[in-house]
Amino acid sequence: QVQLVESGGGLVQPGGSLRLSCAASGFTFSSYAMAWYRQAPGKERELVALISKTGRGTTGTDSVKGRFTIARDDAKETVYLQMNNLKPEDTAVYYCNRPSTRPEDEYWGQGTQVTVSS
């Protein structure tokens, strides 16, 4: 069974950094692109970053460009989101995602809360 488990969220002050992890299991991790999404209260879920199966990362929302970096470690079957220079508007639940062109073949983690506050 496909499983995505996020960790690393928490409370951080503006300007601080966090690294989120997503541990994957139940599929051939190295064969899939992976993504991070986030959803703030009252807002739509938005793509934060996408990483190809070869490790090429792409930023989603413009608001995180230059601050967030997606990476993967196929040996550990884990995808990471390094978040630097965090801002209060980054406060959201962050979700790990295995993309697919078919909704029934797309999987999500349970989410991890990131709160940026002074």
C-alpha positions in Angstrom: 0.0 0.0 0.0 1.3 3.4 -0.9 2.2 5.5 2.1 3.6 9.0 2.4 4.5 10.2 5.9 5.6 13.8 6.4 7.6 15.1 9.3 9.7 18.1 10.3 7.0 20.7 10.7 6.7 22.9 13.7 6.9 26.5 15.0 9.6 28.7 13.7 10.3 32.5 13.8 10.3 34.6 10.7 13.6 34.3 8.9 14.2 30.9 10.2 14.5 27.6 8.4 12.9 24.1 8.5 13.5 21.0 6.5 10.4 18.8 5.9 10.8 15.1 5.1 8.4 12.7 3.4 9.1 9.1 3.8 7.6 7.0 1.1 6.8 3.3 0.9 4.6 0.9 -1.0 5.9 1.7 -4.5 9.1 2.0 -6.5 10.1 5.5 -5.3 12.8 6.1 -7.8 10.3 5.7 -10.7 8.1 8.6 -9.7 8.2 12.3 -9.6 7.2 13.7 -6.2 5.8 17.0 -5.0 5.1 19.2 -2.0 1.9 21.2 -1.7 0.6 23.4 1.1 -2.7 24.7 2.2 -3.2 27.7 4.5 -6.5 28.3 6.4 -9.1 29.7 4.0 -7.0 29.2 1.0 -6.7 26.7 -1.8 -4.1 24.0 -1.8 -1.1 25.1 -3.9 1.9 23.5 -5.4 5.1 24.4 -3.7 7.6 22.4 -5.6 7.9 19.3 -7.9 10.9 17.1 -8.4 11.3 14.7 -11.3 12.4 11.1 -10.9 15.9 12.2 -12.0 16.1 14.8 -9.3 15.3 17.9 -11.3 13.4 20.4 -9.0 10.8 22.9 -10.1 9.2 25.6 -8.0 5.5 25.9 -7.9 4.1 29.1 -6.4 6.2 32.2 -7.1 6.0 33.1 -3.4 8.6 30.5 -2.4 11.0 31.0 -5.3 14.6 31.5 -4.0 13.7 30.4 -0.5 12.5 26.7 -0.8 14.3 23.8 -2.4 13.0 20.3 -3.1 15.3 17.4 -3.0 15.1 13.6 -3.0 17.2 10.7 -1.7 16.2 7.5 -3.5 18.2 5.3 -1.3 16.2 6.5 1.7 13.0 6.8 -0.4 12.5 10.2 1.0 11.7 13.6 -0.5 12.7 16.8 1.3 11.6 20.4 1.3 14.2 22.8 2.6 12.5 26.0 3.6 14.7 29.1 4.3 13.9 32.7 5.2 10.4 31.6 6.4 7.7 34.2 6.4 4.4 34.3 8.3 2.6 33.8 5.1 4.3 30.4 4.7 2.2 29.1 7.6 0.2 26.2 6.3 -0.2 22.4 6.4 2.4 21.0 4.0 1.5 17.8 2.1 3.7 15.3 0.3 2.3 14.1 -3.0 2.9 11.5 -5.6 1.6 13.1 -8.8 -0.3 11.2 -11.4 -2.4 12.0 -14.5 -5.0 9.7 -13.0 -6.7 10.9 -9.8 -7.0 7.3 -8.6 -3.3 6.8 -8.9 -2.4 10.0 -7.0 -1.4 9.8 -3.3 -1.1 12.2 -0.4 0.5 12.3 2.9 -1.4 13.3 6.1 0.3 16.7 6.2 2.6 18.4 8.6 1.9 21.8 10.2 4.3 24.7 9.7 3.7 27.8 11.7 5.9 30.9 11.2 5.3 33.4 14.0 7.3 35.7 16.2 
